[in-house]
């Protein structure tokens, strides 16, 4: 429901990404959901979670927030550029994503839209392949969230290819294990180069999540340690009780896997090979002809309340 612009923060004098409510989607409920997204995300401080700098509402009522501008590509584009990923790289990515989720889950936040497009690999502090978890727009706040108008209670919420069975069967029953399922589906996608389930319609994909066991990665010709395959398939269990019960547990199991490590030199060589193509694609998709200025000065409580 938002548009994201490359920006420069006037006070901090640093490059930023600026997210605005789309003008064609504006309305009281969307504005409240957008404000809720940034308020919840700004509580997170893990280095593998996107950092929020500032937020507010402009004089003419446009709600916005400013966040760190990331130099990299999301996992959807990473796989499009080079296909299935090395087991060591996948374990490293998942371990960092688990760190971000562990913090979010500890304060009662369920992401609900873990997917390749919402996980970025970027360069930060001179290190490559740093994971950043993005887009908490569908986040559910456990024990506190009772606003059906904002959370869409009783409706499907998420991306079908990465949606846990309970999201389809009982949307209000989601918990931390829902994110574990989605992260397992991301792992499968990274290792196989294709999604767990395909289909010609949302109904077909959802039906497979509900009733069909995932095809073993080995059956798709993926050669990885049996222990890693077992972990991925455990994340994709239909019953939440049969999955890893927390992101911290999943991280421990991943880090115990005997895989060839993905070292900084591996990351450097990968980006050296693919950076130019990824940058060109990003430029092609950007709208270089549009410029706007956002005056973020009215940030008092009364201004934010509208």
C-alpha positions as CSV (number, residue, x, y, z in Angstrom):
1,X,0.0,0.0,0.0
2,X,3.0,2.3,-0.2
3,X,5.4,3.8,-2.6
4,X,9.2,3.9,-1.8
5,X,11.5,6.7,-3.0
6,X,15.2,7.2,-2.9
7,X,15.7,10.3,-0.8
8,X,18.0,12.5,1.2
9,X,17.1,13.2,4.8
10,X,17.4,17.0,5.2
11,X,18.4,16.9,8.9
12,X,20.7,13.9,8.9
13,X,22.2,14.7,5.5
14,X,22.2,11.0,4.6
15,X,20.7,8.9,1.9
16,X,17.4,7.4,2.9
17,X,14.5,5.4,1.6
18,X,11.2,7.2,2.0
19,X,7.9,5.3,2.1
20,X,4.6,7.1,1.4
21,X,1.0,6.0,1.4
22,X,-0.1,5.5,-2.2
23,X,-2.5,8.3,-3.1
24,X,-4.9,5.9,-4.7
25,X,-5.0,3.7,-1.5
26,X,-5.3,6.5,1.0
27,X,-8.1,6.4,3.5
28,X,-8.6,6.3,7.3
29,X,-8.0,2.5,7.7
30,X,-4.9,2.5,5.4
31,X,-3.4,5.5,7.1
32,X,-3.9,3.8,10.5
33,X,-2.4,0.6,9.2
34,X,0.6,2.5,7.7
35,X,1.2,4.4,11.0
36,X,0.9,1.1,13.0
37,X,3.5,-0.5,10.7
38,X,6.1,2.1,11.3
39,X,5.4,2.3,15.1
40,X,5.9,-1.5,15.5
41,X,8.9,-1.7,13.1
42,X,10.6,1.2,14.9
43,X,10.7,-0.9,18.1
44,X,13.0,-3.4,16.5
45,X,16.8,-2.8,16.8
46,X,18.3,-6.1,15.5
47,X,21.0,-5.4,12.9
48,X,19.3,-7.7,10.4
49,X,16.0,-5.7,10.5
50,X,15.4,-2.6,8.5
51,X,16.1,0.6,10.5
52,X,13.6,3.4,10.8
53,X,15.0,6.9,11.1
54,X,11.9,9.1,11.2
55,X,8.2,9.2,10.5
56,X,5.3,11.6,10.5
57,X,2.6,13.3,8.5
58,X,3.1,16.3,6.2
59,X,1.1,19.5,6.2
60,X,-1.1,18.1,3.4
61,X,-1.8,14.8,5.1
62,X,0.7,12.5,3.4
63,X,1.9,9.9,5.9
64,X,5.6,8.9,5.5
65,X,8.5,7.2,7.1
66,X,12.3,7.4,6.4
67,X,14.4,4.3,6.7
68,X,17.9,3.2,5.8
69,X,18.7,3.0,2.1
70,X,20.0,-0.4,1.4
71,X,22.7,-1.3,-1.2
72,X,21.9,-4.7,-2.5
73,X,19.2,-7.0,-3.9
74,X,16.4,-9.0,-2.5
75,X,16.4,-12.8,-2.6
76,X,13.9,-13.0,-5.5
77,X,16.4,-11.1,-7.6
78,X,19.4,-13.0,-6.3
79,X,17.9,-16.3,-7.5
80,X,16.7,-14.8,-10.8
81,X,20.4,-13.7,-11.3
82,X,22.1,-17.0,-10.5
83,X,19.6,-19.7,-9.8
84,X,19.8,-22.1,-6.8
85,X,22.1,-20.9,-4.1
86,X,25.0,-22.7,-2.3
87,X,24.0,-24.5,0.9
88,X,26.5,-22.5,2.9
89,X,25.1,-19.2,1.7
90,X,21.5,-20.3,2.4
91,X,22.4,-21.4,6.0
92,X,24.1,-18.0,6.6
93,X,21.1,-16.1,5.2
94,X,18.6,-18.1,7.3
95,X,20.6,-17.7,10.4
96,X,20.6,-13.9,10.1
97,X,16.9,-13.9,9.3
98,X,16.3,-16.0,12.4
99,X,18.1,-13.4,14.5
100,X,15.8,-10.7,13.3
101,X,12.7,-12.8,13.9
102,X,13.9,-13.8,17.3
103,X,13.8,-10.2,18.4
104,X,10.4,-9.6,16.7
105,X,8.8,-12.7,18.2
106,X,10.2,-11.9,21.7
107,X,8.1,-8.7,21.8
108,X,5.1,-10.4,20.3
109,X,5.3,-9.4,16.6
110,X,4.6,-11.9,13.9
111,X,5.8,-10.8,10.4
112,X,3.2,-12.9,8.4
113,X,4.8,-12.0,5.0
114,X,8.2,-13.7,5.0
115,X,9.2,-14.2,1.3
116,X,12.2,-13.7,-0.9
117,X,11.1,-10.2,-1.9
118,X,11.1,-9.2,1.7
119,X,14.6,-10.3,2.5
120,X,17.5,-8.3,1.1
121,X,21.2,-9.1,0.9
122,X,23.2,-5.9,1.1
123,X,26.6,-4.4,1.7
124,X,26.9,-2.7,5.1
125,X,29.9,-1.6,7.1
126,X,32.2,-3.1,4.5
127,X,30.6,-6.5,4.8
128,X,28.7,-8.2,1.9
129,X,25.7,-10.4,2.1
130,X,24.3,-8.7,5.2
131,X,20.6,-9.8,5.6
132,X,17.9,-7.2,6.1
133,X,14.3,-8.2,6.9
134,X,11.8,-5.8,5.3
135,X,8.2,-4.8,5.2
136,X,6.3,-5.4,8.4
137,X,3.1,-4.1,6.8
138,X,1.2,-7.3,7.7
139,X,2.7,-7.7,11.1
140,X,0.4,-9.1,13.8
141,X,0.9,-8.0,17.4
142,X,0.1,-11.0,19.7
143,X,-2.0,-10.4,22.8
144,X,-2.5,-6.8,21.9
145,X,-3.9,-6.8,18.4
146,X,-7.7,-7.0,18.4
147,X,-8.5,-4.5,15.7
148,X,-10.1,-6.6,13.0
149,X,-10.3,-3.6,10.7
150,X,-6.5,-3.3,10.6
151,X,-5.5,-6.9,10.7
152,X,-8.1,-8.3,8.4
153,X,-9.2,-10.9,10.9
154,X,-10.8,-14.0,9.2
155,X,-9.2,-13.2,5.8
156,X,-6.2,-14.6,4.0
157,X,-3.1,-12.4,4.7
158,X,0.2,-13.0,3.1
159,X,1.8,-14.3,-0.1
160,X,0.3,-17.7,-1.2
161,X,3.5,-19.4,-2.1
162,X,4.9,-18.8,1.4
163,X,1.7,-19.1,3.4
164,X,1.5,-21.7,6.2
165,X,-1.6,-24.0,6.3
166,X,-3.0,-22.3,9.5
167,X,-3.0,-19.0,7.6
168,X,-5.4,-20.5,5.2
169,X,-7.4,-22.6,7.6
170,X,-7.6,-20.4,10.6
171,X,-6.1,-16.9,9.9
172,X,-6.5,-15.7,13.5
173,X,-4.5,-18.6,14.9
174,X,-1.1,-17.6,13.5
175,X,1.9,-17.5,15.9
176,X,5.7,-17.5,15.6
177,X,5.6,-20.9,13.9
178,X,3.8,-19.4,11.0
179,X,6.9,-17.3,10.2
180,X,9.0,-20.5,10.6
181,X,7.0,-22.2,7.9
182,X,7.4,-19.2,5.5
183,X,11.2,-19.1,6.2
184,X,11.3,-22.8,5.4
185,X,9.6,-22.1,2.1
186,X,12.2,-19.3,1.4
187,X,15.0,-21.8,2.2
188,X,13.4,-24.3,-0.3
189,X,13.2,-21.6,-2.9
190,X,16.9,-20.6,-2.4
191,X,18.2,-24.2,-2.5
192,X,16.0,-25.4,-5.4
193,X,15.7,-22.2,-7.4
194,X,11.9,-22.7,-7.5
195,X,9.0,-22.5,-5.0
196,X,7.7,-25.4,-2.9
197,X,4.4,-25.4,-4.7
198,X,3.3,-24.1,-8.0
199,X,-0.1,-23.7,-9.5
200,X,-2.3,-21.8,-11.9
201,X,-4.4,-20.1,-9.2
202,X,-4.2,-19.0,-5.6
203,X,-6.7,-21.7,-4.7
204,X,-4.5,-24.4,-6.2
205,X,-1.4,-23.2,-4.4
206,X,-3.3,-22.9,-1.1
207,X,-4.7,-26.4,-1.5
208,X,-1.2,-27.8,-1.8
209,X,-0.1,-26.1,1.3
210,X,-3.0,-27.6,3.1
211,X,-2.9,-31.2,1.8
212,X,0.3,-32.0,-0.2
213,X,3.7,-32.9,1.2
214,X,6.6,-30.9,-0.3
215,X,8.7,-32.8,-2.8
216,X,12.1,-33.7,-1.2
217,X,14.8,-31.4,-2.4
218,X,16.8,-34.4,-3.4
219,X,14.0,-35.5,-5.7
220,X,14.6,-32.2,-7.6
221,X,18.2,-32.9,-8.0
222,X,19.4,-30.7,-5.2
223,X,22.5,-32.1,-3.5
224,X,22.7,-30.8,0.1
225,X,23.5,-32.5,3.4
226,X,20.6,-34.7,4.6
227,X,20.5,-32.8,7.9
228,X,19.9,-29.5,6.1
229,X,17.2,-31.0,3.9
230,X,15.5,-32.5,7.1
231,X,15.5,-29.0,8.7
232,X,13.9,-27.4,5.7
233,X,11.2,-30.0,5.5
234,X,10.6,-29.8,9.2
235,X,9.9,-26.1,8.8
236,X,7.3,-27.1,6.2
237,X,5.4,-29.5,8.3
238,X,1.6,-29.0,8.1
239,X,1.2,-29.1,11.9
240,X,2.9,-26.2,13.7
241,X,3.7,-28.6,16.6
242,X,6.1,-30.6,14.3
243,X,8.1,-27.5,13.2
244,X,11.0,-25.9,15.0
245,X,9.2,-24.1,17.8
246,X,11.1,-20.8,17.6
247,X,13.5,-18.9,15.4
248,X,16.2,-19.3,18.0
249,X,15.8,-23.1,17.8
250,X,15.9,-23.0,14.0
251,X,19.1,-21.0,14.1
252,X,20.8,-23.4,16.4
253,X,19.9,-26.3,14.2
254,X,21.1,-24.5,11.1
255,X,24.4,-23.5,12.6
256,X,25.0,-27.1,13.6
257,X,24.7,-28.3,9.9
258,X,27.9,-29.5,8.3
259,X,27.9,-27.3,5.2
260,X,30.8,-25.7,3.3
261,X,30.9,-22.2,4.8
262,X,30.1,-19.2,2.7
263,X,33.0,-16.9,3.3
264,X,33.5,-13.2,2.6
265,X,35.5,-14.1,-0.5
266,X,32.6,-16.2,-1.8
267,X,30.3,-13.2,-1.4
268,X,32.8,-10.8,-2.9
269,X,33.2,-12.9,-6.0
270,X,29.4,-13.4,-6.4
271,X,28.7,-9.7,-6.3
272,X,31.7,-9.0,-8.6
273,X,30.0,-11.3,-11.2
274,X,26.4,-10.1,-10.8
275,X,26.5,-6.5,-9.4
276,X,26.4,-4.8,-12.8
277,X,23.4,-6.7,-14.1
278,X,21.5,-6.2,-10.8
279,X,22.2,-2.5,-10.8
280,X,21.1,-2.2,-14.4
281,X,17.8,-3.9,-13.7
282,X,17.2,-1.6,-10.7
283,X,17.8,1.5,-12.8
284,X,15.4,0.2,-15.5
285,X,12.7,-0.2,-12.9
286,X,13.2,3.1,-11.2
287,X,11.1,6.2,-12.1
288,X,13.9,8.7,-12.6
289,X,11.5,11.4,-13.9
290,X,9.6,11.9,-10.6
291,X,10.8,14.1,-7.8
292,X,9.1,15.3,-4.6
293,X,9.9,17.0,-1.4
294,X,8.4,16.0,1.9
295,X,8.4,18.6,4.7
296,X,8.5,16.4,7.8
297,X,8.4,19.3,10.3
298,X,4.9,18.7,11.9
299,X,5.8,15.7,14.1
300,X,4.0,16.7,17.3
301,X,1.5,14.2,18.9
302,X,-1.4,16.2,17.6
303,X,0.0,16.3,14.1
304,X,0.6,12.6,14.0
305,X,-2.9,11.9,15.3
306,X,-4.2,13.8,12.3
